[in-house]
């Protein structure tokens, strides 16, 4: 009877760590996990790139607060990777919130060929005109034959929009900062400093 009991105990004895079958099983599990990790890593070909944290106007000197890092799959060279330092660079065109920063939009601080000029509009701005919009600037002056409107700035990028302070007897208005090419700055300043009424119109409208 004792011999029979010993035989049963021998059959249900737990395998030892030195059991070859256990070692082989653990090795197979490790290989399977490693294979899955390798497949996932090969499938994830995204890379970290810079995107605009908010609407960025032409002439913006970039800081860390202007940018967020996103992981995307794009062709190299077209957009700015996180590995490239962009702080202190200047945008020469508008980049919308969430948009990847194009490498071609960055210039050095002295390479931006425009200056922001404040223009107070006599008329309300059209819906949708804001930072990054392209606008035309018109000045209307009175004359003996009636008012005359002259285009003084064409297809200018809006860099900022602010509410103008109201003065006595005035409802204020909106001050629009537009990026004017250096060669046209004097002409635009002379025109908007006249006694005429200024209208800022969405370009192409």
C-alpha positions in Angstrom: 0.0 0.0 0.0 2.9 2.4 0.9 4.6 1.7 -2.5 1.4 2.7 -4.4 1.1 6.0 -2.5 4.8 6.9 -3.2 4.1 6.3 -6.9 1.2 8.8 -7.0 3.2 11.4 -5.2 6.0 10.9 -7.7 3.5 11.6 -10.6 2.2 14.9 -9.2 5.5 16.3 -8.1 6.0 19.9 -9.2 8.6 20.4 -12.0 11.9 21.8 -11.0 13.4 25.1 -12.5 16.0 22.8 -14.0 13.3 20.9 -15.9 14.3 21.3 -19.6 10.6 21.5 -20.7 10.0 24.5 -18.4 13.1 26.3 -19.6 12.1 25.7 -23.3 8.6 27.1 -22.6 10.0 30.3 -20.9 12.4 30.7 -23.9 9.5 30.5 -26.4 7.5 33.0 -24.4 10.4 35.5 -24.4 11.0 35.0 -28.1 7.3 35.7 -28.8 7.2 38.9 -26.7 10.4 40.1 -28.4 8.9 39.5 -31.8 5.7 41.4 -31.0 7.8 44.4 -29.7 9.9 44.4 -32.8 6.8 44.3 -35.1 5.2 47.2 -33.2 8.4 49.3 -33.3 8.8 48.7 -37.1 5.1 49.7 -37.6 5.5 52.9 -35.6 7.5 55.1 -38.1 6.3 58.4 -36.7 8.8 61.1 -35.7 8.5 64.2 -33.5 7.9 67.4 -35.4 7.0 71.0 -34.4 3.5 72.3 -34.8 2.0 75.7 -34.0 0.6 76.0 -30.5 -1.6 78.8 -31.7 -2.1 81.0 -34.8 1.3 82.4 -35.7 1.6 85.5 -37.8 4.4 86.4 -40.3 7.2 88.1 -38.4 6.7 86.0 -35.3 10.0 85.4 -33.5 9.5 81.8 -32.3 9.7 80.8 -28.7 9.0 77.5 -26.9 5.5 78.8 -26.0 4.7 79.1 -29.7 5.3 75.4 -30.4 4.1 71.9 -29.5 5.7 68.6 -30.4 3.5 66.1 -32.4 4.4 62.6 -33.7 3.6 62.2 -37.3 4.7 60.4 -40.4 5.8 63.0 -43.0 8.5 63.3 -45.6 11.8 64.5 -44.2 13.0 68.0 -45.0 9.5 69.5 -45.6 8.7 70.3 -41.9 10.8 71.1 -38.8 11.7 68.1 -36.7 12.1 68.5 -32.9 15.8 67.9 -33.2 16.2 71.2 -35.0 16.5 74.3 -32.8 14.0 77.0 -33.9 14.0 79.4 -31.0 14.8 82.9 -32.3 13.9 82.0 -35.9 11.3 84.2 -37.6 8.3 83.1 -39.7 7.9 84.7 -43.0 4.3 83.5 -43.5 1.4 82.6 -41.3 1.1 79.2 -39.7 -2.3 78.2 -38.2 -2.9 76.5 -34.9 -2.0 72.8 -35.0 -0.3 73.1 -38.4 3.2 71.6 -38.8 5.9 74.3 -39.1 7.2 74.3 -42.7 11.0 74.4 -42.9 10.7 76.8 -45.8 8.8 79.3 -43.6 11.7 80.0 -41.2 14.2 82.8 -41.8 16.8 84.5 -39.6 15.9 87.5 -37.6 17.4 89.8 -40.2 16.0 87.9 -43.1 12.4 88.9 -42.6 11.8 91.5 -45.4 8.7 93.3 -43.9 7.7 95.5 -41.0 4.4 95.4 -39.0 2.5 98.7 -39.4 -0.6 99.5 -37.3 -3.6 100.5 -39.3 -6.8 101.7 -37.7 -9.8 100.7 -39.8 -12.6 103.1 -40.2 -15.0 100.3 -41.0 -15.7 97.0 -39.1 -13.6 94.1 -40.3 -15.2 91.4 -42.3 -15.9 88.1 -40.6 -12.9 85.8 -40.7 -10.2 88.5 -41.0 -7.7 87.8 -38.3 -4.1 86.8 -37.7 -2.6 85.2 -40.8 -5.3 86.6 -43.1 -4.3 88.4 -46.3 -5.9 91.9 -46.7 -5.8 95.0 -48.9 -5.7 98.5 -47.4 -7.7 101.2 -49.0 -7.7 104.9 -48.2 -10.7 107.1 -49.2 -10.4 110.8 -49.3 -13.0 113.5 -50.1 -12.8 115.6 -53.2 -14.7 118.2 -55.3 -16.0 115.4 -57.6 -16.7 113.1 -54.7 -14.7 110.7 -52.5 -11.8 108.8 -54.1 -10.6 105.4 -52.9 -7.0 104.3 -53.5 -5.4 100.9 -52.9 -2.3 101.6 -50.8 -1.4 98.0 -49.7 -2.1 94.8 -51.5 -2.2 91.2 -50.2 -0.7 92.1 -46.9 -0.5 89.5 -44.1 -2.3 90.4 -40.8 0.1 89.9 -37.8 -2.3 91.1 -35.0 -5.7 92.6 -34.4 -6.6 94.7 -31.4 -9.5 96.8 -30.3 -8.6 100.5 -30.7 -9.1 102.8 -27.7 -12.2 105.0 -28.0 -11.7 108.7 -27.7 -14.2 111.4 -26.8 -17.0 111.3 -29.4 -15.5 108.2 -31.1 -16.5 104.5 -30.9 -12.9 103.4 -31.3 -12.5 100.6 -33.8 -10.0 97.9 -34.6 -6.3 98.3 -35.1 -4.9 95.9 -37.6 -1.2 95.2 -37.8 -0.1 94.3 -41.3 3.3 93.1 -42.6 4.4 95.6 -45.2 7.4 94.9 -47.5 10.3 97.2 -46.6 10.2 98.9 -50.1 6.5 99.9 -49.5 6.7 101.0 -45.9 7.1 104.7 -46.6 4.2 104.8 -49.1 1.8 103.0 -46.8 2.7 105.1 -43.8 2.2 108.3 -45.8 -1.2 107.0 -47.1 -2.6 105.9 -43.7 -1.4 109.1 -42.0 -3.6 111.2 -44.3 -7.0 112.5 -43.4 -8.7 109.8 -45.4 -10.8 107.0 -44.1 -9.1 103.6 -44.0 -10.7 100.4 -45.0 -9.2 96.9 -44.6 -10.6 94.4 -47.0 -10.0 90.7 -47.2 -7.7 90.2 -50.2 -9.5 89.0 -53.3 -12.9 90.3 -52.1 
